Amino acid sequence: MARRLSPRNADLIQVALKKLYEQNDYDLIWQQSTTQQPSAQAKSFLAALPDATQSQALNAQKYGLAALETQYQQTFPTDTAAYDSARIGKMMPLDLQLSAAALAYSTDLLRGRTKPGGMWDMQYRQDTLLAQALHEAITTNKIADFLRRNTPQYAAYQGLQNLWKDYAPRYDSLPKTEKAQADLVRLNMERYRWLPDLQALGNRYVWVNIPEFMMQVVDKQDTVNSIVVVVGEPKNATPVVANKKMHNVIFSPVWNIPVDIAYEEMEYILKNPAVLIVADVDVWVSGKKVDPRDVDWASVNKRTVKMRQRPKATNSMGRVKFPFDNNYGVYIHDTPNQHDFGMKTRATSHGCVRVKEPAALAAQLLKGSQWSNEGMKKAMYSGKQQYANLPQHVSVNFYYFTAWADAQGKLRTGKDVYGYDRRQLKALKEATI
């Protein structure tokens, strides 16, 4: 049954279900074998399960709500304490179904019902003590707290929840446009379930919402700055990453030009190799530094060519680079190209995130270090690459929300710049609706 209840998390649920009854000596958990009565938590869970549909944008029927209610009524038709020889045979199947439903629902809250796929590098929340936590919740009459702990704790998730609560009672009768809005809210609630716990991000973190083209800098749960950014163009999409660590800032950075970007620029170099000199780019061929004007660019083996742009005003990294741990080779950086910051759709980079206010970002990330504003400014214009270690690592998050609630609780949407909505919503509907 658990496999039908939650396809993505089926294996995890099966393991937790087995562990749950092993640690209880295979006895009833939701009911009393001596009195043949259900615990208060069986009723509490059945009362709470409709909330999956009403508040969490999941589907209570996927967890067997109707079947559970029928099975419960058949097992306890009058809730009397009178001994019933037929009842004992119904109690264990009911107990197992209650446990499977509770584990499936809580796991979907914890990790999501689907997976994003593609360039999404997530750190999914996972409770290795799920069976123990559920058992304790049942025995201590705290099933509501158990479900609440598994729900994403991000304030913005709660904003989406409030929007969904308005759609849910009317969902089947919504006009097409409004139903599409409701589905978008549902999808973005699911995206929050793919994130790590809020507490795992630490006191200071950077949050880029790709469809919004904005960055938030958060310090002790307060947003201390909102900064305009440019993200990757669709053919060079910025990857979605969560909770990646940044350890330092680089002032006056050099730029080791990636091979794929260098290849794209070859047509300009063929026309005029001197463009590399103007752009302060050093060139090596087979490990030997050369004058770009002496290279036969039409026939040179491109794999032997390496290029590095010096820390000058023309440097594509600008005055500051913000590297962080990730598997995609992307980072945050300044840029001499300020024009794109004024565009409405700011998806023009090769995948990295360009930031409009690099000096302000550097100051906020280096807060608490020995770097003064004057020292940072001097380093930015020194023409010599310098590393500045952060006083504590900072969590970097490039995420993808196409719907959120504003400060007034109204629905706001961003541009589905990489076309993730349709594919992910299709998967979610197949798993949920």
One Martini backbone bead per residue (centre of mass of N, CA, C, O) as a GRO file, in nm:
protein
  433
    1MET     BB    1   0.056   0.063  -0.020
    2ALA     BB    2   0.291   0.268  -0.002
    3ARG     BB    3   0.351   0.271  -0.307
    4ARG     BB    4   0.079   0.408  -0.385
    5LEU     BB    5   0.096   0.661  -0.198
    6SER     BB    6   0.435   0.706  -0.267
    7PRO     BB    7   0.643   0.666  -0.517
    8ARG     BB    8   0.909   0.819  -0.445
    9ASN     BB    9   0.895   0.713  -0.115
   10ALA     BB   10   0.855   0.402  -0.087
   11ASP     BB   11   1.116   0.288   0.036
   12LEU     BB   12   1.123   0.463   0.289
   13ILE     BB   13   0.845   0.369   0.398
   14GLN     BB   14   0.900   0.067   0.423
   15VAL     BB   15   1.127   0.093   0.628
   16ALA     BB   16   0.969   0.256   0.845
   17LEU     BB   17   0.741   0.051   0.888
   18LYS     BB   18   0.915  -0.180   0.988
   19LYS     BB   19   1.049  -0.025   1.224
   20LEU     BB   20   0.796   0.054   1.382
   21TYR     BB   21   0.713  -0.253   1.456
   22GLU     BB   22   0.976  -0.352   1.575
   23GLN     BB   23   0.982  -0.134   1.818
   24ASN     BB   24   0.673  -0.268   1.897
   25ASP     BB   25   0.655  -0.581   1.873
   26TYR     BB   26   0.410  -0.600   1.664
   27ASP     BB   27   0.214  -0.404   1.772
   28LEU     BB   28  -0.011  -0.196   1.838
   29ILE     BB   29  -0.039   0.174   1.798
   30TRP     BB   30  -0.346   0.304   1.748
   31GLN     BB   31  -0.427   0.070   1.949
   32GLN     BB   32  -0.604  -0.134   2.191
   33SER     BB   33  -0.591  -0.466   2.264
   34THR     BB   34  -0.740  -0.478   2.544
   35THR     BB   35  -0.994  -0.270   2.464
   36GLN     BB   36  -1.052  -0.226   2.158
   37GLN     BB   37  -0.928   0.072   2.113
   38PRO     BB   38  -0.863   0.371   2.009
   39SER     BB   39  -0.668   0.619   1.990
   40ALA     BB   40  -0.665   0.955   1.980
   41GLN     BB   41  -0.468   0.963   1.727
   42ALA     BB   42  -0.647   0.836   1.516
   43LYS     BB   43  -0.852   1.066   1.512
   44SER     BB   44  -0.650   1.298   1.463
   45PHE     BB   45  -0.545   1.200   1.190
   46LEU     BB   46  -0.818   1.189   1.039
   47ALA     BB   47  -0.864   1.499   1.089
   48ALA     BB   48  -0.582   1.594   0.946
   49LEU     BB   49  -0.571   1.476   0.650
   50PRO     BB   50  -0.740   1.691   0.485
   51ASP     BB   51  -0.505   1.907   0.494
   52ALA     BB   52  -0.353   1.815   0.244
   53THR     BB   53  -0.562   1.964   0.059
   54GLN     BB   54  -0.628   2.245   0.206
   55SER     BB   55  -0.299   2.332   0.283
   56GLN     BB   56  -0.071   2.146   0.097
   57ALA     BB   57  -0.144   2.064  -0.206
   58LEU     BB   58  -0.242   1.787  -0.196
   59ASN     BB   59  -0.383   1.439  -0.146
   60ALA     BB   60  -0.569   1.262   0.068
   61GLN     BB   61  -0.646   1.018  -0.125
   62LYS     BB   62  -0.347   0.916  -0.162
   63TYR     BB   63  -0.373   0.818   0.161
   64GLY     BB   64  -0.666   0.683   0.203
   65LEU     BB   65  -0.905   0.831   0.345
   66ALA     BB   66  -1.169   0.685   0.268
   67ALA     BB   67  -1.075   0.401   0.351
   68LEU     BB   68  -1.010   0.469   0.646
   69GLU     BB   69  -1.291   0.561   0.733
   70THR     BB   70  -1.431   0.295   0.668
   71GLN     BB   71  -1.250   0.108   0.837
   72TYR     BB   72  -1.305   0.244   1.105
   73GLN     BB   73  -1.617   0.204   1.110
   74GLN     BB   74  -1.602  -0.109   1.092
   75THR     BB   75  -1.431  -0.143   1.359
   76PHE     BB   76  -1.587   0.130   1.501
   77PRO     BB   77  -1.916   0.182   1.502
   78THR     BB   78  -1.945   0.282   1.837
   79ASP     BB   79  -1.702   0.305   2.038
   80THR     BB   80  -1.698   0.062   2.215
   81ALA     BB   81  -1.581  -0.164   2.478
   82ALA     BB   82  -1.689  -0.400   2.366
   83TYR     BB   83  -1.651  -0.714   2.291
   84ASP     BB   84  -1.511  -0.824   1.963
   85SER     BB   85  -1.419  -1.088   1.774
   86ALA     BB   86  -1.403  -0.937   1.490
   87ARG     BB   87  -1.218  -0.689   1.553
   88ILE     BB   88  -0.924  -0.802   1.586
   89GLY     BB   89  -0.892  -0.861   1.268
   90LYS     BB   90  -0.909  -0.537   1.193
   91MET     BB   91  -0.682  -0.380   1.349
   92MET     BB   92  -0.412  -0.432   1.201
   93PRO     BB   93  -0.482  -0.326   0.919
   94LEU     BB   94  -0.550  -0.042   1.022
   95ASP     BB   95  -0.279   0.021   1.150
   96LEU     BB   96  -0.109  -0.001   0.892
   97GLN     BB   97  -0.263   0.218   0.731
   98LEU     BB   98  -0.209   0.453   0.920
   99SER     BB   99   0.100   0.439   0.905
  100ALA     BB  100   0.135   0.464   0.599
  101ALA     BB  101  -0.007   0.738   0.574
  102ALA     BB  102   0.172   0.900   0.773
  103LEU     BB  103   0.441   0.847   0.625
  104ALA     BB  104   0.362   0.954   0.346
  105TYR     BB  105   0.279   1.240   0.423
  106SER     BB  106   0.539   1.326   0.580
  107THR     BB  107   0.736   1.270   0.344
  108ASP     BB  108   0.612   1.470   0.142
  109LEU     BB  109   0.666   1.715   0.323
  110LEU     BB  110   0.980   1.667   0.348
  111ARG     BB  111   1.051   1.592   0.004
  112GLY     BB  112   0.830   1.538  -0.172
  113ARG     BB  113   0.660   1.380  -0.450
  114THR     BB  114   0.889   1.490  -0.631
  115LYS     BB  115   1.132   1.550  -0.889
  116PRO     BB  116   1.306   1.776  -1.085
  117GLY     BB  117   1.557   1.751  -1.227
  118GLY     BB  118   1.830   1.822  -1.374
  119MET     BB  119   1.962   2.145  -1.271
  120TRP     BB  120   1.917   2.012  -0.960
  121ASP     BB  121   2.083   2.076  -0.645
  122MET     BB  122   1.984   1.898  -0.374
  123GLN     BB  123   1.895   1.902  -0.006
  124TYR     BB  124   1.717   1.687   0.124
  125ARG     BB  125   1.503   1.621   0.346
  126GLN     BB  126   1.584   1.390   0.628
  127ASP     BB  127   1.439   1.135   0.840
  128THR     BB  128   1.594   0.871   1.005
  129LEU     BB  129   1.361   0.898   1.259
  130LEU     BB  130   1.062   0.862   1.165
  131ALA     BB  131   0.950   0.620   1.323
  132GLN     BB  132   1.013   0.731   1.603
  133ALA     BB  133   0.856   0.997   1.578
  134LEU     BB  134   0.579   0.869   1.533
  135HIS     BB  135   0.561   0.701   1.789
  136GLU     BB  136   0.584   0.941   1.984
  137ALA     BB  137   0.335   1.095   1.880
  138ILE     BB  138   0.130   0.877   1.959
  139THR     BB  139   0.210   0.834   2.269
  140THR     BB  140   0.194   1.178   2.317
  141ASN     BB  141  -0.027   1.328   2.154
  142LYS     BB  142   0.155   1.462   1.866
  143ILE     BB  143   0.067   1.457   1.556
  144ALA     BB  144   0.055   1.757   1.473
  145ASP     BB  145   0.353   1.818   1.535
  146PHE     BB  146   0.475   1.615   1.341
  147LEU     BB  147   0.361   1.744   1.080
  148ARG     BB  148   0.474   2.031   1.126
  149ARG     BB  149   0.782   1.953   1.122
  150ASN     BB  150   0.762   1.851   0.808
  151THR     BB  151   0.704   2.131   0.736
  152PRO     BB  152   0.790   2.395   0.590
  153GLN     BB  153   0.948   2.698   0.753
  154TYR     BB  154   0.896   2.896   0.545
  155ALA     BB  155   0.734   3.189   0.510
  156ALA     BB  156   0.664   3.161   0.203
  157TYR     BB  157   0.506   2.901   0.231
  158GLN     BB  158   0.277   3.024   0.400
  159GLY     BB  159   0.188   3.219   0.179
  160LEU     BB  160   0.101   2.993  -0.018
  161GLN     BB  161  -0.098   2.856   0.167
  162ASN     BB  162  -0.299   3.091   0.180
  163LEU     BB  163  -0.364   3.082  -0.118
  164TRP     BB  164  -0.460   2.783  -0.131
  165LYS     BB  165  -0.701   2.801   0.073
  166ASP     BB  166  -0.871   2.957  -0.139
  167TYR     BB  167  -0.869   2.743  -0.375
  168ALA     BB  168  -0.945   2.455  -0.272
  169PRO     BB  169  -1.269   2.468  -0.240
  170ARG     BB  170  -1.274   2.570  -0.575
  171TYR     BB  171  -1.106   2.408  -0.781
  172ASP     BB  172  -1.319   2.250  -0.969
  173SER     BB  173  -1.464   2.555  -1.039
  174LEU     BB  174  -1.246   2.690  -1.176
  175PRO     BB  175  -1.125   2.879  -1.388
  176LYS     BB  176  -0.867   2.845  -1.596
  177THR     BB  177  -0.688   3.078  -1.492
  178GLU     BB  178  -0.717   3.018  -1.185
  179LYS     BB  179  -0.617   2.726  -1.197
  180ALA     BB  180  -0.333   2.798  -1.293
  181GLN     BB  181  -0.261   2.951  -1.035
  182ALA     BB  182  -0.303   2.717  -0.838
  183ASP     BB  183  -0.091   2.530  -0.968
  184LEU     BB  184   0.148   2.720  -0.917
  185VAL     BB  185   0.129   2.711  -0.613
  186ARG     BB  186   0.163   2.407  -0.584
  187LEU     BB  187   0.445   2.387  -0.713
  188ASN     BB  188   0.595   2.591  -0.515
  189MET     BB  189   0.548   2.419  -0.267
  190GLU     BB  190   0.711   2.178  -0.365
  191ARG     BB  191   0.985   2.330  -0.388
  192TYR     BB  192   1.019   2.362  -0.078
  193ARG     BB  193   1.055   2.045  -0.026
  194TRP     BB  194   1.351   2.043  -0.170
  195LEU     BB  195   1.459   2.179   0.069
  196PRO     BB  196   1.622   2.256   0.322
  197ASP     BB  197   1.644   2.348   0.613
  198LEU     BB  198   1.648   2.658   0.730
  199GLN     BB  199   1.870   2.611   0.954
  200ALA     BB  200   2.096   2.509   0.749
  201LEU     BB  201   2.172   2.808   0.636
  202GLY     BB  202   2.193   2.991   0.866
  203ASN     BB  203   2.246   3.331   0.939
  204ARG     BB  204   2.395   3.358   0.648
  205TYR     BB  205   2.247   3.439   0.323
  206VAL     BB  206   2.198   3.364  -0.024
  207TRP     BB  207   1.919   3.468  -0.247
  208VAL     BB  208   1.821   3.343  -0.567
  209ASN     BB  209   1.563   3.435  -0.792
  210ILE     BB  210   1.548   3.367  -1.112
  211PRO     BB  211   1.251   3.468  -1.211
  212GLU     BB  212   1.311   3.761  -1.058
  213PHE     BB  213   1.605   3.881  -1.067
  214MET     BB  214   1.690   3.830  -0.751
  215MET     BB  215   1.852   3.931  -0.441
  216GLN     BB  216   1.898   3.802  -0.111
  217VAL     BB  217   2.013   3.921   0.204
  218VAL     BB  218   2.066   3.722   0.497
  219ASP     BB  219   2.040   3.818   0.856
  220LYS     BB  220   1.893   3.672   1.096
  221GLN     BB  221   1.615   3.665   0.909
  222ASP     BB  222   1.707   3.930   0.769
  223THR     BB  223   1.658   4.147   0.507
  224VAL     BB  224   1.931   4.360   0.406
  225ASN     BB  225   1.905   4.293   0.086
  226SER     BB  226   1.811   4.396  -0.252
  227ILE     BB  227   1.928   4.263  -0.569
  228VAL     BB  228   2.009   4.298  -0.880
  229VAL     BB  229   2.008   4.049  -1.147
  230VAL     BB  230   2.184   3.823  -1.363
  231VAL     BB  231   2.117   3.549  -1.567
  232GLY     BB  232   2.090   3.286  -1.751
  233GLU     BB  233   2.048   3.185  -2.040
  234PRO     BB  234   1.875   2.927  -2.165
  235LYS     BB  235   2.142   2.788  -2.297
  236ASN     BB  236   2.276   2.902  -1.998
  237ALA     BB  237   2.174   2.790  -1.735
  238THR     BB  238   2.111   2.841  -1.420
  239PRO     BB  239   2.157   2.667  -1.160
  240VAL     BB  240   2.002   2.473  -0.908
  241VAL     BB  241   2.090   2.560  -0.571
  242ALA     BB  242   2.160   2.433  -0.230
  243ASN     BB  243   2.358   2.504   0.021
  244LYS     BB  244   2.624   2.659  -0.063
  245LYS     BB  245   2.959   2.735  -0.002
  246MET     BB  246   3.107   3.037   0.113
  247HIS     BB  247   3.455   3.167   0.190
  248ASN     BB  248   3.506   3.400  -0.033
  249VAL     BB  249   3.653   3.695  -0.169
  250ILE     BB  250   3.733   3.858  -0.489
  251PHE     BB  251   3.960   4.096  -0.571
  252SER     BB  252   4.057   4.165  -0.864
  253PRO     BB  253   3.992   3.953  -1.082
  254VAL     BB  254   4.057   3.695  -1.261
  255TRP     BB  255   3.992   3.533  -1.594
  256ASN     BB  256   3.926   3.209  -1.669
  257ILE     BB  257   3.842   3.118  -1.971
  258PRO     BB  258   3.621   2.929  -2.088
  259VAL     BB  259   3.615   2.731  -2.357
  260ASP     BB  260   3.323   2.780  -2.457
  261ILE     BB  261   3.351   3.089  -2.463
  262ALA     BB  262   3.596   3.109  -2.647
  263TYR     BB  263   3.458   2.978  -2.891
  264GLU     BB  264   3.238   3.200  -2.930
  265GLU     BB  265   3.478   3.428  -2.987
  266MET     BB  266   3.634   3.342  -3.248
  267GLU     BB  267   3.505   3.521  -3.474
  268TYR     BB  268   3.631   3.783  -3.360
  269ILE     BB  269   3.927   3.694  -3.360
  270LEU     BB  270   3.954   3.638  -3.665
  271LYS     BB  271   3.909   3.938  -3.747
  272ASN     BB  272   4.058   4.045  -3.450
  273PRO     BB  273   4.310   3.970  -3.234
  274ALA     BB  274   4.339   4.255  -3.086
  275VAL     BB  275   4.094   4.228  -2.894
  276LEU     BB  276   4.260   4.091  -2.664
  277ILE     BB  277   4.433   4.335  -2.593
  278VAL     BB  278   4.203   4.532  -2.526
  279ALA     BB  279   4.086   4.305  -2.305
  280ASP     BB  280   4.325   4.186  -2.136
  281VAL     BB  281   4.428   3.912  -2.286
  282ASP     BB  282   4.582   3.618  -2.223
  283VAL     BB  283   4.790   3.381  -2.416
  284TRP     BB  284   4.795   3.019  -2.459
  285VAL     BB  285   5.002   2.772  -2.633
  286SER     BB  286   5.095   2.491  -2.512
  287GLY     BB  287   5.194   2.674  -2.246
  288LYS     BB  288   5.256   2.932  -2.428
  289LYS     BB  289   5.312   3.253  -2.440
  290VAL     BB  290   5.133   3.479  -2.660
  291ASP     BB  291   5.062   3.658  -2.940
  292PRO     BB  292   4.756   3.684  -3.085
  293ARG     BB  293   4.875   3.789  -3.369
  294ASP     BB  294   5.053   3.503  -3.407
  295VAL     BB  295   4.794   3.344  -3.446
  296ASP     BB  296   4.632   3.079  -3.617
  297TRP     BB  297   4.295   3.077  -3.574
  298ALA     BB  298   4.196   2.882  -3.809
  299SER     BB  299   4.408   2.621  -3.711
  300VAL     BB  300   4.406   2.601  -3.425
  301ASN     BB  301   4.408   2.417  -3.141
  302LYS     BB  302   4.175   2.485  -2.909
  303ARG     BB  303   4.272   2.291  -2.673
  304THR     BB  304   4.558   2.462  -2.644
  305VAL     BB  305   4.391   2.703  -2.544
  306LYS     BB  306   4.450   2.983  -2.321
  307MET     BB  307   4.264   3.222  -2.116
  308ARG     BB  308   4.333   3.551  -1.955
  309GLN     BB  309   4.192   3.802  -1.761
  310ARG     BB  310   4.270   4.085  -1.640
  311PRO     BB  311   4.247   4.321  -1.368
  312LYS     BB  312   4.030   4.519  -1.524
  313ALA     BB  313   3.777   4.711  -1.648
  314THR     BB  314   3.716   4.474  -1.872
  315ASN     BB  315   3.646   4.262  -1.685
  316SER     BB  316   3.392   4.025  -1.659
  317MET     BB  317   3.407   4.026  -1.331
  318GLY     BB  318   3.512   4.282  -1.252
  319ARG     BB  319   3.585   4.370  -0.907
  320VAL     BB  320   3.409   4.106  -0.817
  321LYS     BB  321   3.419   3.777  -0.664
  322PHE     BB  322   3.183   3.490  -0.579
  323PRO     BB  323   3.270   3.206  -0.469
  324PHE     BB  324   3.146   2.857  -0.476
  325ASP     BB  325   3.026   2.556  -0.404
  326ASN     BB  326   3.016   2.356  -0.709
  327ASN     BB  327   2.935   2.152  -1.013
  328TYR     BB  328   2.923   2.413  -1.246
  329GLY     BB  329   3.121   2.672  -1.232
  330VAL     BB  330   2.975   2.888  -1.065
  331TYR     BB  331   2.904   3.243  -0.994
  332ILE     BB  332   2.949   3.552  -0.849
  333HIS     BB  333   2.943   3.885  -1.018
  334ASP     BB  334   3.064   4.133  -1.162
  335THR     BB  335   3.027   4.405  -1.418
  336PRO     BB  336   3.068   4.619  -1.698
  337ASN     BB  337   2.768   4.539  -1.772
  338GLN     BB  338   2.493   4.757  -1.699
  339HIS     BB  339   2.251   4.735  -1.897
  340ASP     BB  340   2.099   4.462  -1.806
  341PHE     BB  341   1.977   4.579  -1.533
  342GLY     BB  342   1.739   4.739  -1.702
  343MET     BB  343   1.599   4.490  -1.761
  344LYS     BB  344   1.330   4.280  -1.730
  345THR     BB  345   1.483   4.042  -1.875
  346ARG     BB  346   1.762   3.886  -1.692
  347ALA     BB  347   1.883   3.660  -1.943
  348THR     BB  348   2.245   3.682  -2.045
  349SER     BB  349   2.425   3.478  -1.939
  350HIS     BB  350   2.648   3.184  -1.898
  351GLY     BB  351   2.526   3.122  -1.570
  352CYS     BB  352   2.600   3.332  -1.406
  353VAL     BB  353   2.581   3.580  -1.145
  354ARG     BB  354   2.498   3.910  -1.173
  355VAL     BB  355   2.578   4.203  -0.979
  356LYS     BB  356   2.497   4.534  -0.912
  357GLU     BB  357   2.607   4.531  -0.584
  358PRO     BB  358   2.912   4.435  -0.493
  359ALA     BB  359   2.998   4.612  -0.253
  360ALA     BB  360   2.756   4.552  -0.070
  361LEU     BB  361   2.790   4.246  -0.064
  362ALA     BB  362   3.075   4.236   0.052
  363ALA     BB  363   3.013   4.389   0.316
  364GLN     BB  364   2.803   4.180   0.425
  365LEU     BB  365   2.990   3.921   0.414
  366LEU     BB  366   3.236   4.083   0.585
  367LYS     BB  367   3.098   4.100   0.836
  368GLY     BB  368   3.332   4.083   1.110
  369SER     BB  369   3.579   4.166   0.983
  370GLN     BB  370   3.883   4.351   0.888
  371TRP     BB  371   3.719   4.481   0.667
  372SER     BB  372   3.695   4.776   0.521
  373ASN     BB  373   3.557   4.986   0.302
  374GLU     BB  374   3.828   5.106   0.211
  375GLY     BB  375   3.976   4.835   0.164
  376MET     BB  376   3.783   4.726  -0.051
  377LYS     BB  377   3.808   4.953  -0.257
  378LYS     BB  378   4.109   4.924  -0.301
  379ALA     BB  379   4.101   4.625  -0.396
  380MET     BB  380   3.910   4.667  -0.645
  381TYR     BB  381   4.145   4.891  -0.773
  382SER     BB  382   4.442   4.747  -0.780
  383GLY     BB  383   4.500   4.505  -1.003
  384LYS     BB  384   4.508   4.282  -0.765
  385GLN     BB  385   4.464   3.983  -0.658
  386GLN     BB  386   4.230   3.923  -0.377
  387TYR     BB  387   4.170   3.759  -0.073
  388ALA     BB  388   3.862   3.728   0.132
  389ASN     BB  389   3.778   3.609   0.424
  390LEU     BB  390   3.524   3.488   0.581
  391PRO     BB  391   3.408   3.471   0.906
  392GLN     BB  392   3.180   3.298   0.763
  393HIS     BB  393   3.007   3.096   0.612
  394VAL     BB  394   2.800   3.102   0.316
  395SER     BB  395   2.490   3.057   0.188
  396VAL     BB  396   2.401   2.938  -0.138
  397ASN     BB  397   2.104   3.029  -0.345
  398PHE     BB  398   1.959   2.892  -0.641
  399TYR     BB  399   1.632   2.958  -0.735
  400TYR     BB  400   1.272   2.848  -0.836
  401PHE     BB  401   1.027   3.098  -0.838
  402THR     BB  402   0.695   3.165  -0.994
  403ALA     BB  403   0.564   3.194  -0.696
  404TRP     BB  404   0.416   3.441  -0.466
  405ALA     BB  405   0.374   3.628  -0.174
  406ASP     BB  406   0.315   3.922  -0.073
  407ALA     BB  407   0.278   4.146   0.185
  408GLN     BB  408  -0.052   4.127   0.109
  409GLY     BB  409  -0.106   3.823  -0.011
  410LYS     BB  410  -0.042   3.837  -0.308
  411LEU     BB  411  -0.004   3.726  -0.618
  412ARG     BB  412   0.314   3.641  -0.759
  413THR     BB  413   0.513   3.648  -1.066
  414GLY     BB  414   0.741   3.482  -1.272
  415LYS     BB  415   0.966   3.388  -1.507
  416ASP     BB  416   0.983   3.098  -1.710
  417VAL     BB  417   1.289   3.089  -1.836
  418TYR     BB  418   1.326   2.742  -1.852
  419GLY     BB  419   1.052   2.569  -1.852
  420TYR     BB  420   0.969   2.407  -1.575
  421ASP     BB  421   0.666   2.411  -1.513
  422ARG     BB  422   0.536   2.205  -1.703
  423ARG     BB  423   0.696   1.950  -1.622
  424GLN     BB  424   0.654   1.961  -1.310
  425LEU     BB  425   0.343   1.977  -1.313
  426LYS     BB  426   0.290   1.712  -1.452
  427ALA     BB  427   0.422   1.532  -1.236
  428LEU     BB  428   0.247   1.632  -0.998
  429LYS     BB  429  -0.029   1.553  -1.107
  430GLU     BB  430   0.031   1.247  -1.138
  431ALA     BB  431   0.097   1.224  -0.814
  432THR     BB  432  -0.170   1.394  -0.692
  433ILE     BB  433  -0.453   1.433  -0.864
   0.00000   0.00000   0.00000
